[in-house]
Amino acid sequence: MLNELETDLEKAQSLKNILISRATGNMVSDSDYQELRFYFMKNPETKNLLPDFVRTNHDLSQFWQFIKYEFQHYDERRNFIWSKFENFLQHLEARTPTPAHNAISDSLKDFNEEGVHSVWTRALERRHVDPEGAITSARTLLETVCKHILDEQKIIYDANKIELHELYKLTAKELNLSPSQHTEDIFKQILGSCSSIISGLGTLRNRLGDAHGQGKKPIRPAPRHAELAVNLAGSMSLFLVSTWEARNQKT
């Protein structure tokens, strides 16, 4: 059954449907239940998000003994299972790559699979389980993209001391993306905003990432903060790579 389901979200929905079907008096495949349960149980991230009754009931016979005494009516059983799966499904839905993520992933993989693309993948994977680490990876992604472009263009910089906003400034100048290189107000405004995003991500990483120690009252970023940082870093990286590739095609 696992081979027929592409994403973890689809697998979780199938697991929920199997349980609802059994809870409402239908006979379903016990092997499918056990296969899906084992798939999520072997992953520490998803294991902790599974409903308690899935973790404790190894097969459908055990689940039936639990559910038939817990709730008398079918509607009660359905509502119970739906409510218990809600957080799990929401987590998987947020983790599922979007079309935008796929476009960024494809572009960065073509640009540099071993370095740049691996950092992007790590940032995506850490968004919901390690927000601090995801924010650090988002900053690392932009730094890696800028350094690759500068290295390709043979632009000299101090790799040990230069800050992210300085790296971006050099890269933007080389790609004709600095606000001062344009006369149209709208382009100056947009490119200036891009520079502000880079600066903000660098500061965010220093304040909320896992690269530095914090005091007695550390500020903990939520997954939504990590999601924003990763999406901004991915979009800016895609913009830089696309601009660099377009420039090379012209020359």
N, C-alpha and C positions, 0 to 999 in steps of 0.2 A: 504493500500500500504506500509506503514511503516514497517509492520511485514515481508514483503518480502525482505527488504533491510537490510543488516547486518551492514554496516558501514556508518558513516556520509558522507564519500566520495561518496559512492554509492547513497545516498539520494540526495546529491548536484548535481551529474551528472544526476539523473533522473529529478530533478527540471529544470535543464538547458535544457534537451531534450524536456520536456513538453513545455517550452517557445519557443524553436526553432520550434517545430511542429506547435504550434498555430500561431506563427509569419509568417509561410510560408503557411498559409491558411488551415491547417488541424484542425479538431475538436478533442479535447482531453478532458479528464476528469477534470472538474473544481474542483471537490472535492479532487482529488489527488494533484492538485496545492495548494489548500488551506491548506491541511494537511501538506505537506512538508514545505510550507512557515511558518505555525504556529510553526512547530517543530524547525526551525532555529531562528525564531523571539523570542521565549521564552527564548533562551539562550543568555545572554549578549555578550559572546565571538563571537558566530557566527552571531548574529544580526548585529554587527558593520561591519562584513565582507561581508554581503549580498550586491549585487548590489542595488543602490538607487531605481531603478524602481521596484524591487521586494518588497522592504520595503513600497513603496508608493501605489502599486497596489494590492489591497486586493483579487481580483479575476481575472479570465482570461478576463472577459468583459472589465474591466478597463485597463488591459494590452493591449488588442487589440486596444482600442481607442488611447492608447499612441503610440504603435509601428507602426500602419498603417499610421499615420501622420508624424512620426519621419523619417521613411525611406520608399521610394517608392518600392525598389526592394528587392526580397527575399535574395539575396547574401549580401546586405548591412545589413539586419536584422540579418542574421546568424553571420556575422563577429562582429557585435555590441555585440550580446549576448555572443559569445565566449570570446571576449576581456574583457567584464565586469565580467565574471565568472572566469577568469584566476587566479587572486590572491586568491580568495576564495578556488578554487580547489587545488592550490598549498599548501595553508595552511593546508587543511584537509589531503592532501596526506602526508605531512611531519609529521602530528600528528598521522596518522594511525600506529598502532603497527606493527613492522616488525617481521619476524620469530625469530630473535635474541632476541627481547624484550619479546616475548612470552616464549622462553626457560628460560630466566632469571626469568621472573615472576613466572613460574611454580616451579622452583627450590626454589626461595625465599619464596614462599607461603608454600611449604612443610616444609621448614626450620623453619620459624616463621611467621605465617600469620598476627597476630595482630600487631607485632612490625616492623620487617624487611620489610615484604611485603607491608605494608601500607606506609612506607617511600618511597619505590621504586615507588609505584603507584603515590604518590604525586609528586615525581620528574618528572615522565613522563608527568603528567598533566600540570605541570608548565613550561615546556620547552619553549613553543612558546608564552605564555601569560604573563609570569613572569620569565624572564631569571635569575634575581638575586636570586629569591626564589628557582628556580630549582637548581642553583649551590650550594646553602646552603643545599638543600635536598640531593644532591649527596654526599656531605661531611658527612651529618648526616647518610646516608645509610651505608657508610663504617665504620663509628664509631660504629653504632649499631651492624653490623655484627661482628666486632672485639670483642666488649664487650660480645655479646652472646656466642661466641666461648670461650673466656677467662673464662666467668662465668661457662660454662659447664665443662671446664677443671679445675675449681677451682684455677685459677691463680689470685693472688692478684694484684690489681692496684689501683691507686688513681683516682676514677671516677670524682672528682671535678677539678683536676689540669692537668691530663695527656693530652698531645696533640695527634693529629691523627697519626703522624708519629711514636710516641712512642708506641701507641696502636698497630699499625701494626707491629712494630718491635717485640713486645711481642708475637703477634699472629703468625707471620711468624716463629719465633723460635720454638714455640710449635708445629707447623705443619711441621717443617723441610723444611721451605721455605726461610731461610736466605741464602744469597750467601756464607757466610763463612762455611755453613754446607755441601757444595758441592765442589767437586774437578774438575769436568768437566768445562772447560772455558765457553762453550755455556750456561750451566745452570746458572753459576755465572752471566753471562751477562744478561740473560733474567730475572732472579730473582732480579738482581740489578735494571733493568729497571722498574720492578713492584714497587719496593720501591720508585723510583723516581716519578712514577705516583702518588702514594699515597701522597708523600710530595708536589708535584705540585698541587694536588687537594685541599690540606689543605691550601696552600698559596693562591690559586685562590679564595677560599671561603672567606678568610680574606680580599682580595683586592676587589673582585667584587660581593660577595654575599650580602644578605640583613641582615646579622647578626650584622654588625657594621655601624656606621654613617660615612659619607664621607664629604669632604670639599666643598669649593665653586665650584670646577670643578670636579664633580664626574665622574668616569669612568663607562660607561654603557655597560654591555655585550650585544651582539646581540644573537638572538635565536640560531645561529649556535654554539656560544661559550657554551651556556647551553646544547645544544645537545651533544657536545663533552664531557663535564663534566659528564653528566648523563650516556652516553654510557660507558665511561671509568669506572665510579663507579660501574655500573651494571656488567660489565665484570669482574672486580676485585672481586666484591662480590660473583659472581657465582664461580670464581676460588677458593676463600677461602672456601665457603660452600661445594663445591665438594670435595676439598682436605680433609676437616674435616670429611665429611661423608665416604670417602674412608678409612681414618684412622680408623674410628670407626668400619667399616665392618671387617677390618683385625684383630682388637683386640677383 
